[in-house]
Amino acid sequence: MHKHTFVNRVIQLLLIFLFMVNVGEGFAAPVYAVFVKETIAGASLKTVGFSFAILAIVKSLLQVPLARRIDKKKGERDDFFVMLAGSLLGMFAAVSLAFVRTIPELYGAAAVSGVASACLMAAYYALFARHADKDSQGFEWSLFSVWGLTISAAIGGALGGIIGDALGFQSTFLLTAAFYLLATLLLIVLYPFLDREEHQ
């Protein structure tokens, strides 16, 4: 394991990755319901609720079997490429939101977001658990929770409201996609630190 005076390098990169993804997702949070009602023909608050349900159902159906498959394969190459796929799909879903104009298109973007989330978190949890330092697991998982999930969502949500007011829905979703792109590029830095041993 690659050590560092604070936390090891893999955990550092994973925390930064999750922070960037969650800030980007946070941009969309304050404007999503307003966007759906004002932009999608025939949409209502029920449409917003159904889109969240579609995302959650797709994620739930895929993440557990995907995680089981990842666990069965030795090495971390598969984890890396599943997380890469999730990041790219998240970027695609965010770009799609900038251009959807019908309810079926919205539900399609929600389904893609569900697939992205399933891929991202199944692989992310596997890598984080494997690389968390044994003498600092509570501390590093707390960083995951506070830094990667909570603070990032607060920053993204606050900035998302400001950006949505100033630049509109489309720019907000494209900025989400830009943060996914930056996070995806960070995975290139992560790759050399992973164990690439595979079953022959």
C-alpha positions as a Markdown table, in Angstrom:
| # | Residue | x | y | z |
|---|---|---|---|---|
| 1 | Met | 0.0 | 0.0 | 0.0 |
| 2 | His | 1.3 | 3.5 | -0.9 |
| 3 | Lys | 1.7 | 5.4 | 2.3 |
| 4 | His | 1.4 | 9.1 | 2.9 |
| 5 | Thr | 1.7 | 11.3 | 6.0 |
| 6 | Phe | -2.0 | 11.9 | 6.0 |
| 7 | Val | -3.8 | 9.1 | 4.2 |
| 8 | Asn | -2.4 | 6.8 | 1.5 |
| 9 | Arg | -2.3 | 8.0 | -2.1 |
| 10 | Val | -5.1 | 5.8 | -3.4 |
| 11 | Ile | -7.5 | 7.0 | -0.6 |
| 12 | Gln | -6.5 | 10.6 | -1.4 |
| 13 | Leu | -7.3 | 10.2 | -5.0 |
| 14 | Leu | -10.6 | 8.3 | -4.3 |
| 15 | Leu | -11.7 | 11.1 | -1.9 |
| 16 | Ile | -10.9 | 13.8 | -4.4 |
| 17 | Phe | -12.7 | 11.9 | -7.2 |
| 18 | Leu | -15.9 | 11.4 | -5.1 |
| 19 | Phe | -15.7 | 15.1 | -4.0 |
| 20 | Met | -15.6 | 16.3 | -7.6 |
| 21 | Val | -18.4 | 14.0 | -8.7 |
| 22 | Asn | -20.6 | 15.0 | -5.7 |
| 23 | Val | -20.0 | 18.7 | -6.1 |
| 24 | Gly | -21.0 | 18.3 | -9.8 |
| 25 | Glu | -24.1 | 16.4 | -8.9 |
| 26 | Gly | -24.9 | 19.1 | -6.3 |
| 27 | Phe | -25.0 | 21.8 | -8.9 |
| 28 | Ala | -28.1 | 20.2 | -10.4 |
| 29 | Ala | -29.9 | 19.5 | -7.1 |
| 30 | Pro | -31.4 | 23.0 | -6.5 |
| 31 | Val | -32.6 | 23.5 | -10.0 |
| 32 | Tyr | -33.8 | 20.0 | -11.1 |
| 33 | Ala | -37.4 | 20.2 | -10.0 |
| 34 | Val | -37.9 | 23.7 | -11.4 |
| 35 | Phe | -36.2 | 22.6 | -14.6 |
| 36 | Val | -38.5 | 19.7 | -15.0 |
| 37 | Lys | -41.7 | 21.7 | -14.4 |
| 38 | Glu | -40.7 | 24.7 | -16.5 |
| 39 | Thr | -38.9 | 22.9 | -19.4 |
| 40 | Ile | -40.5 | 19.5 | -19.9 |
| 41 | Ala | -43.8 | 19.5 | -21.8 |
| 42 | Gly | -46.6 | 18.1 | -19.6 |
| 43 | Ala | -44.4 | 17.5 | -16.6 |
| 44 | Ser | -45.4 | 17.9 | -13.0 |
| 45 | Leu | -44.0 | 17.2 | -9.5 |
| 46 | Lys | -45.1 | 13.6 | -10.1 |
| 47 | Thr | -42.7 | 13.5 | -13.1 |
| 48 | Val | -39.9 | 14.6 | -10.8 |
| 49 | Gly | -40.7 | 11.9 | -8.3 |
| 50 | Phe | -40.9 | 9.2 | -10.9 |
| 51 | Ser | -37.6 | 10.2 | -12.4 |
| 52 | Phe | -35.9 | 9.9 | -9.0 |
| 53 | Ala | -37.7 | 6.5 | -8.6 |
| 54 | Ile | -36.4 | 5.3 | -11.9 |
| 55 | Leu | -32.8 | 6.3 | -11.0 |
| 56 | Ala | -33.1 | 4.6 | -7.6 |
| 57 | Ile | -34.6 | 1.4 | -9.0 |
| 58 | Val | -32.1 | 1.0 | -11.8 |
| 59 | Lys | -29.2 | 1.6 | -9.4 |
| 60 | Ser | -30.6 | -0.9 | -6.9 |
| 61 | Leu | -31.1 | -3.6 | -9.5 |
| 62 | Leu | -27.6 | -3.3 | -10.9 |
| 63 | Gln | -25.3 | -2.3 | -8.0 |
| 64 | Val | -25.5 | -5.5 | -5.9 |
| 65 | Pro | -25.0 | -8.1 | -8.7 |
| 66 | Leu | -22.3 | -5.8 | -10.2 |
| 67 | Ala | -20.5 | -5.6 | -6.9 |
| 68 | Arg | -20.7 | -9.4 | -6.5 |
| 69 | Arg | -19.1 | -9.8 | -10.0 |
| 70 | Ile | -16.3 | -7.4 | -9.1 |
| 71 | Asp | -15.6 | -9.3 | -5.9 |
| 72 | Lys | -15.1 | -12.6 | -7.7 |
| 73 | Lys | -12.4 | -11.2 | -10.0 |
| 74 | Lys | -8.9 | -10.9 | -8.6 |
| 75 | Gly | -7.0 | -7.6 | -9.1 |
| 76 | Glu | -8.4 | -4.1 | -9.5 |
| 77 | Arg | -8.4 | -3.6 | -13.2 |
| 78 | Asp | -12.1 | -4.6 | -13.4 |
| 79 | Asp | -12.9 | -2.2 | -10.5 |
| 80 | Phe | -11.1 | 0.6 | -12.3 |
| 81 | Phe | -12.9 | 0.1 | -15.7 |
| 82 | Val | -16.3 | -0.2 | -14.0 |
| 83 | Met | -15.7 | 3.0 | -12.2 |
| 84 | Leu | -14.5 | 4.7 | -15.4 |
| 85 | Ala | -17.7 | 3.5 | -17.2 |
| 86 | Gly | -19.8 | 4.9 | -14.4 |
| 87 | Ser | -18.0 | 8.3 | -14.6 |
| 88 | Leu | -18.4 | 8.5 | -18.3 |
| 89 | Leu | -22.1 | 7.5 | -18.1 |
| 90 | Gly | -22.6 | 10.2 | -15.4 |
| 91 | Met | -21.1 | 12.8 | -17.7 |
| 92 | Phe | -23.4 | 11.6 | -20.6 |
| 93 | Ala | -26.5 | 11.7 | -18.4 |
| 94 | Ala | -25.6 | 15.3 | -17.3 |
| 95 | Val | -25.2 | 16.4 | -20.9 |
| 96 | Ser | -28.4 | 14.7 | -21.8 |
| 97 | Leu | -30.3 | 16.7 | -19.1 |
| 98 | Ala | -29.2 | 19.9 | -20.8 |
| 99 | Phe | -31.1 | 18.9 | -23.9 |
| 100 | Val | -34.1 | 16.8 | -22.9 |
| 101 | Arg | -37.5 | 18.2 | -23.6 |
| 102 | Thr | -39.9 | 15.3 | -23.2 |
| 103 | Ile | -40.9 | 13.1 | -20.3 |
| 104 | Pro | -39.6 | 9.9 | -22.0 |
| 105 | Glu | -36.2 | 11.6 | -22.6 |
| 106 | Leu | -36.1 | 12.7 | -19.0 |
| 107 | Tyr | -36.8 | 9.1 | -17.8 |
| 108 | Gly | -34.1 | 7.8 | -20.1 |
| 109 | Ala | -31.6 | 10.2 | -18.6 |
| 110 | Ala | -32.7 | 9.1 | -15.1 |
| 111 | Ala | -32.1 | 5.5 | -16.1 |
| 112 | Val | -28.6 | 6.3 | -17.4 |
| 113 | Ser | -27.9 | 8.1 | -14.2 |
| 114 | Gly | -29.0 | 5.0 | -12.3 |
| 115 | Val | -26.6 | 2.8 | -14.3 |
| 116 | Ala | -23.8 | 5.3 | -13.8 |
| 117 | Ser | -24.4 | 5.4 | -10.0 |
| 118 | Ala | -24.5 | 1.6 | -9.8 |
| 119 | Cys | -21.1 | 1.3 | -11.6 |
| 120 | Leu | -19.5 | 4.1 | -9.7 |
| 121 | Met | -20.4 | 3.0 | -6.2 |
| 122 | Ala | -20.0 | -0.7 | -6.7 |
| 123 | Ala | -16.4 | -0.2 | -7.8 |
| 124 | Tyr | -15.7 | 2.7 | -5.5 |
| 125 | Tyr | -16.6 | 0.9 | -2.4 |
| 126 | Ala | -14.5 | -2.1 | -3.4 |
| 127 | Leu | -11.4 | 0.1 | -4.0 |
| 128 | Phe | -11.9 | 2.2 | -0.9 |
| 129 | Ala | -12.4 | -0.8 | 1.4 |
| 130 | Arg | -9.4 | -2.5 | 0.0 |
| 131 | His | -7.0 | 0.5 | 0.3 |
| 132 | Ala | -8.3 | 1.9 | 3.6 |
| 133 | Asp | -5.4 | 1.8 | 6.2 |
| 134 | Lys | -6.1 | -0.8 | 8.8 |
| 135 | Asp | -5.1 | 1.5 | 11.7 |
| 136 | Ser | -7.2 | 4.4 | 10.3 |
| 137 | Gln | -10.3 | 2.9 | 8.9 |
| 138 | Gly | -12.8 | 4.9 | 11.0 |
| 139 | Phe | -11.0 | 8.1 | 10.2 |
| 140 | Glu | -10.8 | 7.4 | 6.4 |
| 141 | Trp | -14.4 | 6.2 | 6.2 |
| 142 | Ser | -15.4 | 9.4 | 8.1 |
| 143 | Leu | -13.5 | 11.4 | 5.4 |
| 144 | Phe | -15.5 | 9.5 | 2.8 |
| 145 | Ser | -18.7 | 10.5 | 4.5 |
| 146 | Val | -18.0 | 14.1 | 5.5 |
| 147 | Trp | -15.7 | 15.2 | 2.7 |
| 148 | Gly | -16.8 | 13.0 | -0.1 |
| 149 | Leu | -20.6 | 13.1 | 0.5 |
| 150 | Thr | -21.7 | 15.8 | 2.9 |
| 151 | Ile | -19.4 | 18.8 | 2.4 |
| 152 | Ser | -19.3 | 18.3 | -1.4 |
| 153 | Ala | -23.1 | 18.2 | -1.5 |
| 154 | Ala | -23.3 | 21.4 | 0.5 |
| 155 | Ile | -20.8 | 23.2 | -1.8 |
| 156 | Gly | -22.4 | 21.9 | -4.9 |
| 157 | Gly | -25.9 | 22.8 | -3.8 |
| 158 | Ala | -25.0 | 26.3 | -2.8 |
| 159 | Leu | -23.1 | 27.0 | -6.0 |
| 160 | Gly | -25.8 | 25.3 | -8.1 |
| 161 | Gly | -28.4 | 27.7 | -6.9 |
| 162 | Ile | -26.2 | 30.7 | -7.7 |
| 163 | Ile | -25.2 | 29.3 | -11.1 |
| 164 | Gly | -28.8 | 28.3 | -11.9 |
| 165 | Asp | -30.0 | 31.8 | -11.2 |
| 166 | Ala | -27.2 | 33.5 | -13.1 |
| 167 | Leu | -26.8 | 31.2 | -16.1 |
| 168 | Gly | -29.9 | 29.0 | -16.4 |
| 169 | Phe | -30.6 | 25.3 | -16.4 |
| 170 | Gln | -28.5 | 24.2 | -19.4 |
| 171 | Ser | -25.3 | 25.8 | -18.1 |
| 172 | Thr | -25.8 | 24.2 | -14.7 |
| 173 | Phe | -26.1 | 20.7 | -16.2 |
| 174 | Leu | -23.2 | 21.2 | -18.5 |
| 175 | Leu | -21.1 | 22.3 | -15.5 |
| 176 | Thr | -22.1 | 19.0 | -13.8 |
| 177 | Ala | -20.8 | 17.2 | -16.9 |
| 178 | Ala | -17.6 | 19.2 | -16.7 |
| 179 | Phe | -17.0 | 18.1 | -13.2 |
| 180 | Tyr | -17.6 | 14.5 | -14.2 |
| 181 | Leu | -15.0 | 15.0 | -17.0 |
| 182 | Leu | -12.4 | 16.3 | -14.5 |
| 183 | Ala | -13.1 | 13.4 | -12.2 |
| 184 | Thr | -12.7 | 11.0 | -15.1 |
| 185 | Leu | -9.3 | 12.5 | -15.9 |
| 186 | Leu | -8.3 | 12.0 | -12.3 |
| 187 | Leu | -8.9 | 8.2 | -12.7 |
| 188 | Ile | -5.9 | 8.2 | -15.1 |
| 189 | Val | -3.7 | 9.4 | -12.2 |
| 190 | Leu | -5.3 | 6.7 | -9.9 |
| 191 | Tyr | -4.7 | 3.7 | -12.3 |
| 192 | Pro | -0.9 | 3.2 | -11.7 |
| 193 | Phe | -1.5 | 2.8 | -8.0 |
| 194 | Leu | -3.9 | -0.1 | -8.3 |
| 195 | Asp | -3.1 | -3.8 | -8.1 |
| 196 | Arg | -3.5 | -5.1 | -11.6 |
| 197 | Glu | -3.0 | -8.8 | -10.9 |
| 198 | Glu | -5.8 | -10.8 | -12.6 |
| 199 | His | -6.8 | -14.5 | -12.6 |
| 200 | Gln | -5.2 | -16.2 | -15.6 |
